[in-house]
Amino acid sequence: QVQLVESGGGSVQPGESLRLSCTASGMRFNIYTMAWHRQAPGKQRELVAAITSGGSANYADSVKGRFTISRDNDKNTVYLQMNSLKPEDTAVYYCNAGPAPTYYRGTAIYTEGPDWGQGTQVTVSS
């Protein structure tokens, strides 16, 4: 059985940093594209960042330049380094494992996998 467990969330002030971790088990971690999604109260879940098995990363415009996604295949873990946090980043952050992206006219299209973690809460407020 596949299990994804997120950790590292917390409550911080604007401008501070957090590092989220997602550790996977029950799967061949190194062949999956891993992604971070988030869902704020009253809003739809959105894709924040994704990283392919080969290490290519993409980010939502709202976090580009502030967040960095990385992976350690030896530890079956994907990370999300979040710097310069803003109140708008407040959300529950979820980890997902999926297939390699497809490409449509130069744009990567990511497909969600069926397995999600329990989520970790990130709160940014002054």
Secondary structure, 3 states (H helix, E strand, C coil): CCEEEEECCEEECCCCCEEEEEEEECCCHHHCEEEEEEECCCCCCEEEEEECCCCCEEECCCCCCCEEEEEEHHHCEEEEEECCCCHHHCEEEEEEEECCCEEECCEEECCCCCCECCCEEEEECC
